[in-house]
Amino acid sequence: MSTMDLQGASTRARAPVLYVEPGRPRSPPFAAVPGLESLDQDELCAADFAGWRGVILPMHVDQRRFAAGADAIAGWLARGGRLYVGGNTNYPLLPGLAPFRRVEHVTPAQLGITVVDVHPVLDTLPPEVAQANAGVQGFYARGHVPPLPGARVLRLIGGRFPVDWELAWPGRGRLLVHAGNDPWTTGDDPARQVAFAHALVNWLAGDD
């Protein structure tokens, strides 16, 4: 793993990846994942991300809090940071990031997942596993966040709405966006959820 530029960091990490807790403990699939630490969102601002190689922003974080530091997050990505953003992004966590767009006038059964490209994180959760939760269809996502220019679309819902995408940020960083329920909460297979959590932390800490 390359050395991150920690200049300006207000927090020095004990682990390469940070899970931002949205007012509640980190999700159970991450409980035993190595290389990960958690801090409550109220203890952090966007400038603090510089102390970690990767950051997980799950779906229920206070987006307004971190959108106030969108330029700081972009600068951290340019220096090699890696970021997972989940949920319905209604505030611009990054410059140019459009708000969540709900898919209207469809039934949950019409929100099937289509794999467009492989990814080491998403591949741990096949569409047939992620699509439903406790038998409820459409649990994976009900909308999308339009990809930033140059992004690689990974998965669609409804055959045409880009729900998962990755962007090689100008510089050395990487951004992974999932516009729905955090994938580690989808499906009914706890082993798959844990595998996803491990893969996400490994990807966020990596250099590939």
C-alpha positions in Angstrom: 0.0 0.0 0.0 1.3 3.4 -0.9 1.8 6.1 1.7 -1.0 8.6 1.9 -0.3 12.3 2.2 -1.4 13.1 5.7 -0.6 16.8 5.6 -3.4 18.7 7.4 -5.0 15.6 9.0 -6.5 16.3 12.4 -6.8 12.6 13.3 -4.1 10.0 12.8 -5.6 6.7 12.1 -4.9 3.4 13.8 -6.2 1.5 10.7 -6.1 2.3 7.0 -9.9 2.4 6.6 -12.5 4.4 8.4 -16.2 3.5 8.8 -18.2 6.7 9.6 -20.9 5.8 12.0 -24.2 7.6 11.3 -25.2 7.9 15.0 -25.2 4.1 15.4 -22.6 1.4 15.7 -21.1 0.0 12.5 -23.1 -2.6 10.7 -22.6 -6.2 12.0 -21.0 -7.6 8.8 -18.0 -5.3 9.6 -17.7 -6.4 13.3 -14.6 -8.6 12.8 -13.1 -7.0 9.6 -9.4 -6.2 10.2 -7.9 -2.9 9.1 -11.0 -0.9 10.0 -11.9 1.5 12.7 -15.1 3.4 13.4 -15.8 6.9 14.5 -19.1 8.7 15.0 -19.9 11.3 12.4 -20.1 14.0 15.1 -16.4 13.5 15.7 -15.4 14.2 12.1 -15.4 16.7 9.3 -14.4 16.1 5.7 -10.8 17.4 6.3 -10.2 14.5 8.7 -10.4 12.0 5.8 -6.8 12.8 5.1 -5.8 10.6 8.0 -7.1 7.4 6.2 -6.4 5.5 3.0 -10.1 4.7 2.6 -13.4 5.9 4.0 -16.9 4.3 4.1 -19.8 6.7 4.1 -22.9 4.5 4.6 -26.4 5.6 3.6 -27.5 7.2 6.8 -24.7 9.7 7.4 -25.4 13.4 7.8 -24.7 14.4 4.2 -24.9 18.1 4.9 -22.1 17.8 7.4 -19.7 16.3 4.8 -21.0 18.2 1.8 -19.7 21.3 3.5 -16.2 19.9 2.9 -16.8 18.6 -0.7 -13.6 20.4 -1.9 -11.6 18.8 0.9 -12.8 15.4 0.0 -12.0 16.0 -3.7 -8.5 17.0 -2.7 -8.0 13.9 -0.6 -9.2 11.7 -3.5 -6.7 13.5 -5.8 -3.9 12.5 -3.3 -4.9 8.9 -3.4 -7.8 8.5 -1.1 -10.6 5.9 -1.7 -14.2 6.5 -0.9 -17.4 4.5 -0.8 -20.6 6.5 -0.9 -23.9 4.8 -0.3 -27.6 5.7 -0.2 -29.6 8.5 -1.6 -27.2 11.3 -2.0 -29.3 14.5 -1.8 -26.4 16.8 -1.0 -23.2 17.2 -3.2 -20.6 15.3 -1.3 -18.2 16.0 -4.2 -18.1 18.8 -6.7 -20.4 18.0 -9.6 -22.1 15.0 -7.9 -25.8 15.1 -8.9 -28.6 14.3 -6.4 -30.3 10.9 -6.2 -33.0 10.3 -8.8 -35.8 7.9 -7.8 -37.1 5.6 -10.5 -40.8 6.3 -10.8 -43.8 4.3 -12.0 -42.2 0.8 -11.7 -42.9 -2.1 -9.4 -40.2 -3.6 -7.3 -40.2 -6.6 -9.6 -39.1 -4.3 -12.4 -36.0 -3.2 -10.6 -33.9 -6.2 -11.4 -30.1 -5.9 -11.3 -28.0 -6.1 -14.4 -24.3 -6.6 -14.2 -22.5 -4.4 -16.7 -18.9 -4.9 -15.5 -17.1 -6.9 -12.8 -15.8 -5.4 -9.6 -13.9 -7.1 -6.7 -16.3 -5.7 -4.2 -19.7 -6.1 -5.9 -18.8 -9.6 -7.2 -19.1 -10.9 -3.7 -22.9 -10.2 -3.8 -24.5 -11.7 -6.9 -27.7 -10.0 -8.2 -29.8 -13.0 -7.3 -28.7 -12.7 -3.7 -28.9 -8.9 -3.4 -32.2 -8.3 -5.2 -34.5 -9.2 -2.3 -34.4 -9.0 1.5 -36.7 -11.2 3.5 -38.5 -11.9 0.2 -39.1 -8.2 -0.6 -38.0 -7.5 -4.1 -36.3 -4.2 -5.1 -34.5 -3.9 -1.8 -31.1 -3.2 -3.5 -32.1 0.2 -4.8 -35.0 2.3 -6.0 -33.1 4.9 -8.0 -29.7 6.1 -9.1 -27.1 8.8 -8.9 -26.0 9.9 -12.4 -22.4 8.9 -12.9 -19.7 11.6 -13.0 -17.9 12.0 -16.4 -15.5 9.1 -17.0 -17.1 6.8 -14.5 -17.3 3.1 -15.2 -20.9 1.8 -14.7 -20.9 -1.5 -12.9 -24.6 -2.4 -12.4 -28.0 -1.2 -13.5 -31.4 -1.5 -12.1 -34.5 -1.7 -14.3 -32.2 -2.4 -17.3 -31.0 1.2 -17.7 -30.4 3.1 -14.4 -26.8 3.1 -13.2 -27.0 2.1 -9.6 -23.3 1.2 -9.0 -20.4 3.0 -10.6 -16.7 3.6 -10.0 -14.6 6.5 -10.9 -10.8 6.8 -11.1 -10.5 10.2 -9.6 -8.1 12.6 -11.3 -4.8 12.0 -9.5 -4.7 8.7 -7.7 -8.0 8.2 -5.9 -11.0 6.0 -6.5 -14.7 6.5 -5.8 -17.3 3.8 -5.5 -21.0 4.9 -5.5 -24.0 2.7 -4.7 -27.3 4.6 -4.9 -29.4 2.3 -2.7 -29.5 0.4 0.5 -25.9 -0.4 1.6 -25.2 -3.7 -0.1 -24.0 -5.4 3.1 -27.6 -5.0 4.4 -29.2 -6.7 1.3 -30.0 -10.3 0.8 -30.6 -13.0 3.3 -27.2 -14.6 3.4 -25.1 -13.3 6.3 -21.9 -15.0 4.9 -22.3 -13.0 1.7 -22.8 -9.8 3.7 -19.6 -10.5 5.6 -17.7 -11.3 2.4 -18.8 -8.0 1.0 -17.6 -6.1 4.0 -14.2 -7.7 3.8 -13.9 -7.1 0.1 -14.9 -3.4 0.5 -12.3 -2.8 3.2 -9.6 -4.6 1.2 -10.5 -2.5 -1.9 -10.5 0.8 0.1 -7.1 -0.1 1.6 -5.6 -1.2 -1.7 -3.6 0.2 -4.6 -4.9 -1.6 -7.7 
